[in-house]
């Protein structure tokens, strides 16, 4: 199995031509956001070939990233369309208000500016969608490639998985949601040793599940 372990920051004309040929042969990876957050995993190209990814922990893989290996082979990553929530508002101020409340909960957000106006996108969560509706924003479920902002202080170590774990409990109301999320967040940062251990366990579990 081919193992790709290096990102290419720039491409030569020859490499560009090679990628074009590979795309025509479906020799590329189509990955959703959750998969692209990991640095080590197994995946299958669109054409059906199994490959391994073993990268330094330097941030989330983005759509159009190109990987290489010791043999000089190339593999392009394409962001896979996935179910997300699109947020729109009648005015920009209201949309900023929605972005504030989502950011306060550490929700990964993708921003869009088109002829139709501004929009936010986040991974589906009915509790958050209802909160935004209560604020007067409009939400709808769509399927698009999800490329959230990495943050101004990107360190290559994302916390977006904390959001998904935080919503496994029941949500009786918006206040309960805030309390539970804040408690989980504070606990993880007050116990650095346990936090690191949980990351190791999380990554190990992912490695086993991907290998299976």
C-alpha positions as CSV (number, residue, x, y, z in Angstrom):
1,X,0.0,0.0,0.0
2,X,1.3,3.5,-0.9
3,X,2.0,5.8,2.1
4,X,1.9,9.5,1.6
5,X,3.7,11.5,4.2
6,X,4.5,15.0,2.9
7,X,2.5,17.9,1.7
8,X,3.6,19.8,-1.4
9,X,3.3,23.6,-0.9
10,X,3.9,24.2,-4.6
11,X,3.7,22.2,-7.8
12,X,5.8,22.2,-11.0
13,X,4.2,22.1,-14.4
14,X,5.0,18.5,-14.7
15,X,3.3,17.7,-11.4
16,X,0.3,19.7,-12.4
17,X,0.0,17.7,-15.6
18,X,0.3,14.5,-13.6
19,X,-2.5,15.5,-11.2
20,X,-4.7,16.3,-14.2
21,X,-4.2,12.8,-15.6
22,X,-4.8,11.3,-12.1
23,X,-8.1,13.2,-11.7
24,X,-9.3,11.9,-15.1
25,X,-8.5,8.4,-13.9
26,X,-10.2,9.0,-10.5
27,X,-6.9,8.6,-8.8
28,X,-7.5,11.0,-6.0
29,X,-9.0,11.2,-2.5
30,X,-12.5,12.5,-1.7
31,X,-12.5,13.2,2.0
32,X,-15.0,14.8,4.4
33,X,-14.0,17.3,7.1
34,X,-13.9,14.8,10.0
35,X,-11.4,12.6,8.1
36,X,-9.3,15.5,7.0
37,X,-8.7,16.5,10.6
38,X,-6.6,13.4,11.2
39,X,-2.9,13.1,10.4
40,X,-2.8,9.3,10.2
41,X,-5.4,7.2,8.5
42,X,-6.2,4.8,5.7
43,X,-8.4,5.9,2.8
44,X,-9.6,4.6,-0.6
45,X,-9.2,6.6,-3.8
46,X,-12.2,7.3,-6.0
47,X,-10.9,4.5,-8.3
48,X,-10.8,2.1,-5.3
49,X,-7.1,1.9,-4.4
50,X,-6.3,1.8,-0.7
51,X,-3.6,4.2,0.5
52,X,-2.2,5.4,3.8
53,X,-1.7,8.9,5.1
54,X,1.0,9.6,7.7
55,X,1.6,13.3,8.1
56,X,3.1,15.5,10.7
57,X,0.4,17.2,12.9
58,X,0.4,20.5,11.0
59,X,-3.2,21.2,10.7
60,X,-6.3,20.1,8.8
61,X,-6.0,18.8,5.2
62,X,-7.8,21.1,2.9
63,X,-9.4,20.6,-0.5
64,X,-6.8,20.6,-3.3
65,X,-4.0,19.8,-0.9
66,X,-1.4,17.6,-2.7
67,X,0.6,14.8,-0.9
68,X,3.7,12.9,-2.0
69,X,5.8,10.0,-0.8
70,X,9.4,8.9,-1.0
71,X,8.9,7.6,-4.5
72,X,7.7,11.0,-5.7
73,X,4.1,9.8,-6.3
74,X,1.3,12.3,-5.9
75,X,-2.1,12.2,-4.3
76,X,-4.6,15.0,-4.3
77,X,-7.2,15.6,-1.6
78,X,-10.6,16.9,-2.6
79,X,-13.1,18.1,0.0
80,X,-16.1,15.8,-0.1
81,X,-19.6,17.4,-0.1
82,X,-21.3,16.6,3.2
83,X,-24.5,17.5,5.1
84,X,-24.1,20.8,6.9
85,X,-26.3,23.6,8.1
86,X,-26.4,26.9,6.1
87,X,-27.2,30.0,8.1
88,X,-28.5,33.2,6.5
89,X,-30.0,36.4,7.9
90,X,-32.0,39.4,6.7
91,X,-29.1,41.7,7.6
92,X,-25.4,41.4,8.2
93,X,-25.6,42.5,11.9
94,X,-27.9,39.6,12.7
95,X,-25.5,37.2,10.9
96,X,-22.6,38.5,12.9
97,X,-24.6,37.9,16.1
98,X,-25.2,34.3,15.0
99,X,-21.5,33.9,14.3
100,X,-20.6,35.2,17.7
101,X,-22.9,32.7,19.5
102,X,-21.5,29.8,17.4
103,X,-17.9,30.9,17.9
104,X,-18.5,31.2,21.6
105,X,-19.3,27.4,21.5
106,X,-16.1,26.6,19.5
107,X,-18.1,25.5,16.5
108,X,-16.0,25.2,13.3
109,X,-17.5,27.7,10.8
110,X,-17.2,28.2,7.1
111,X,-18.0,31.6,5.6
112,X,-19.4,32.4,2.2
113,X,-19.7,35.7,0.3
114,X,-21.6,35.4,-2.9
115,X,-24.0,37.5,-5.1
116,X,-26.8,36.3,-2.8
117,X,-25.0,37.7,0.2
118,X,-23.2,36.3,3.3
119,X,-23.8,32.9,4.8
120,X,-22.3,30.7,7.5
121,X,-22.0,26.9,7.5
122,X,-21.5,24.4,10.3
123,X,-21.8,20.7,10.8
124,X,-25.4,19.7,11.4
125,X,-26.6,20.2,15.0
126,X,-30.3,20.6,15.6
127,X,-29.8,22.3,19.0
128,X,-27.6,25.0,17.5
129,X,-29.9,25.4,14.5
130,X,-32.9,26.0,16.8
131,X,-30.9,28.5,18.8
132,X,-30.2,30.5,15.6
133,X,-33.8,30.3,14.5
134,X,-34.8,31.7,17.9
135,X,-32.4,34.6,17.2
136,X,-34.2,35.3,13.9
137,X,-31.8,33.7,11.5
138,X,-32.7,31.2,8.8
139,X,-31.2,27.8,8.6
140,X,-31.3,25.0,6.1
141,X,-29.6,21.7,5.6
142,X,-27.4,21.5,2.5
143,X,-24.7,19.3,1.0
144,X,-21.4,21.1,0.2
145,X,-17.7,20.7,0.7
146,X,-17.0,21.9,4.3
147,X,-13.9,24.0,4.6
148,X,-14.1,25.8,8.0
149,X,-11.9,28.7,9.1
150,X,-8.7,27.4,10.8
151,X,-8.4,30.4,13.2
152,X,-6.1,33.3,13.5
153,X,-4.0,31.4,16.1
154,X,-3.9,28.1,14.2
155,X,-1.4,25.7,15.9
156,X,-2.1,22.6,13.9
157,X,-4.1,21.0,16.7
158,X,-7.8,21.4,16.3
159,X,-10.5,21.1,18.9
160,X,-13.5,20.6,16.7
161,X,-14.0,17.1,17.9
162,X,-14.8,18.5,21.4
163,X,-17.9,20.0,19.9
164,X,-19.2,16.7,18.6
165,X,-18.7,15.0,22.0
166,X,-20.3,17.8,23.9
167,X,-23.7,17.2,22.2
168,X,-24.1,13.6,23.2
169,X,-26.1,14.5,26.2
170,X,-29.8,15.6,26.1
171,X,-30.7,19.2,25.4
172,X,-33.7,20.4,27.4
173,X,-33.2,24.0,26.7
174,X,-30.6,26.5,25.4
175,X,-29.4,27.3,29.0
176,X,-28.8,23.6,29.7
177,X,-26.8,23.4,26.4
178,X,-24.5,26.3,27.5
179,X,-23.9,24.9,30.9
180,X,-23.0,21.4,29.8
181,X,-20.7,22.6,27.0
182,X,-18.9,25.1,29.3
183,X,-18.4,22.4,32.0
184,X,-16.9,20.0,29.5
185,X,-14.7,22.6,28.0
186,X,-13.3,23.8,31.4
187,X,-12.7,20.3,32.6
188,X,-10.6,19.4,29.5
189,X,-8.4,22.5,30.0
190,X,-7.9,22.3,33.8
191,X,-6.5,18.7,33.6
192,X,-3.8,18.9,31.0
193,X,-2.5,15.4,31.7
194,X,-5.9,13.8,31.2
195,X,-6.5,15.9,28.1
196,X,-3.3,14.7,26.5
197,X,-4.1,11.1,27.4
198,X,-7.5,11.4,25.9
199,X,-6.0,12.7,22.7
200,X,-3.7,9.7,22.5
201,X,-6.5,7.3,23.2
202,X,-8.7,9.1,20.6
203,X,-6.0,8.9,17.9
204,X,-5.3,5.3,18.6
205,X,-8.9,4.4,18.4
206,X,-9.2,6.2,15.0
207,X,-6.2,4.4,13.7
208,X,-7.7,1.0,14.6
209,X,-11.1,1.9,13.2
210,X,-9.6,3.2,9.9
211,X,-7.4,0.1,9.6
212,X,-10.5,-2.1,10.0
